[in-house]
Amino acid sequence: MAGFRWGWRLHGTGRSVPPGDVVAPDERLTWPRTVGIGLQHIVAMFGATFLVPLITHFSPSTTLFFSAVGTILFLVITGNRLPSYLGSSFAFIAPIGVAVQQGGQSAAVGGILVTGVLLMVVGVVVHVAGAHWIDVVMPPVVTGTIVALIGLNLAPSAWNNFKTAPVTAVVTLGSIILITVLFRGILGRLSILLGVVVGYVVAAVQGEVDYSAISKAAWVGLPNFVAPSIKPSVWAVFLPVVIVLIAENIGHVKSVSAMTGHDLNPVMGRALFSDGLATTLAGLGGGSGTTTYAENIGVMAATRVYSTAAYWVAGVGALVLSMCPKFGAAVATVPAGVLGGAATMLYGMIGLLGARIWLQNKVDFSNPVNLTTAAIPLVVGIANYTWTSGNLSFTGIALGTAAAIVIYHVMRAIAAWRGTGQEPATPASVPGGEEPAVVHH
């Protein structure tokens, strides 16, 4: 592929990163140190990547397999210039739940497939025409609202798991909260994973863990693949996820550009296309849809190592782990109470990431267009309004997303025509290269 950079230059002596320096994407430390950092990336993505299949009852091994393959393809397609790990996106949880109810797991996998294809198309358009049109169609008030309603729509799901084992759930949630503030660096960033481990131990002591599947699983083997089924009736609920993935990928590119001092905007279209391809492949085989991971940005910020070599190590390492069915079976033993505690934190975080988008972009809610654009869709999403027409069923996420886009553009057009409006909110790009509208997972 044109523009692909094979190999990495050694940064200095390769043994340390002097104060003020960063290891650029096309550089590396010594291989033992690079492998160690790559393993840190696996640990960083592990908790979030596995929570999605556990919550949605997908295969953890299959999800890890496509996550690893997607990461490797991402590195190739972006010319080995953009460091990123593609893990499971939490934006898929609610649509998968709806799709499973309407058509089973194969219908949910089909929805993931469609999402990936649409994101690939967006990637091609951005590569050719640039990303400004995204800001016009989906300004921060719209994107933030959609992200918020996806997270808050999941609240009942968190409660359903939480109430199955409230003691375990409270311990899990409390552990996540305490670890977040007790530890600095990588341990603080792994609070969800470590909280799940603490909750798992408590659940095991109380006899809530079933280990029978582990003994039956083989040590080596391919994951279980699930073929997609094409059910247009569930596609509408997956469309908002495309918007979230666009925001995540654009934010990732801008964030890494700011931290490394490298202009990575030219590969933004490739990044979107790569994530779309990874999600499409997951949809073809039964894995969860992918996204660029904020957890791994945290590892890069802590180590100041942005070398794509570390991500090759992470991708290959995750691929090896995915081919150990016994490992996947062990992950799948995490009980509902633990998931309920973790989900209470995660779903709320997703909802508030929508508010973060508003704050970062200084959305003015004294403007009635912005206020109405956010207010109505949030209620539609949280209450899970549903509209059924024939074989088609539109739930709160799809209806809320449509409402946000339509309300914003219609109100803005009428206000401009009548001269009753105020200036719209600031465009989605944040001055100074800061991370724009972003929700990870």
Steps between C-alpha positions, in 0.01 A plus 500: 500500500630845406621695799548193721803527726670170566734491796567745781796720587652447843419794729829612651662204672165323505525453875315804635294804404674822613281769665306695239551234231243267347560183301334577166281251309790418263746448788540232764693410813700177525291196416474367859368840609271522197356155578443606861308810392302291249396269784389807697273589209343152517434543872360852445246390240416171667231603748291711263546272199372198692216676683309552175476131403430405861211745521363413155566123532736495202808276502795674673752305291327592174486864602870498592587330168335771290635772729853373434448457127339844481792662682754345261296609196466850648878530525546382142231721345611813686852445369642400838475867599208511745540312832171350609341187643152407378295361787130435557275806477243546777279684253399160359360361826150647481448431125621142546248451782215624281611294201535180704142541626369547146707248304758324714876536510538460124280808445717698742812389314334614176442842654868522593587409140283781361651748746848408384414539133349844559809611695721381213298718262540799734874433511525512121303827487715658772818389323383666179308804628631561852312487833341849509167373365464282809508812720228657285265201503568401861618797707605446863152552645369215281797266551506557875127433527527173307791378711317592820174329410680178398662474842194598702274270298698209649421583864226232537742237367753590770233470769384159374851360553561696820196364683594134437780527759489843664784435748740394226388790282554756777848360576590512129375856457661616824832344399495681165432831674775455760766373257433800275601745775750290699749428222688706245615406151411170340332353810256789521421464130429128551244566774216322316707188430634487856155566644363209300779279638413598858130440433580164339690387811209601723256319269718188505510498881119522503466211253366712214756386238445192281834353388363200309554653155873551565578130547312412180683755283812413300832675547545579131240559229324757286216705650137418427378704203138611448369581151293819464138509389367797307200652682434859388251538785786528753735721298351831613611445858861454384519822295574725803806287572655620172484857633670398824776312316563802276540722807728250671733457204525870422569571866767231510683642199493855637604387848803302379592786264503742793708271723761407238519827308444308175229609257290184467194662338596355158436148636163586660303349212714188514438471874123510450522251212722267706264498797212442259683205346579352842135536604385348171722196552369466855148509356587222260619268776319580823727750674412831662545820299826685561623850573823684581571474872550783750653254748794453267540875455541500878785249475668714233462815710647323804797345316543774235548215252283537188684236298276292274743213567341461845159466336627227269608316815155559655316387186701181458484426873122541506470274194693225681278533810186480285606154385492361854138389558573427865598864550177617337296260712664634815409857403142392432458383862471859626160502677212740449551684830852601402377615160222701664745688721735578212217591263356751748825692472554450127153592379501815709843589360372461144209728577725765653742480209219658303504788746878514462454557128270794576747650748808457282327671210333769715147416388274792597181368661357850532439456126154337477605304190777326695284457810214337309738286293633342820191499722251307290730221370636435851152426633423287193819299554484462878131403501565277196212629288404238243321529167397193301396503136432162346813285547711803588551604860682820599614530862625788714853516360391511135212739566711723725777521242259587221334758724832667585605538135157606371419740785836677474496557125128582473503745793819663377361543148172648622677729748728627225201559270301686766801673657411361842809289567841547654837397365543120502742325733873492433603244231624164618870569453659626819769771472851403591470139385316381812291188477157587353170318523612164629346203673713190521372139503 
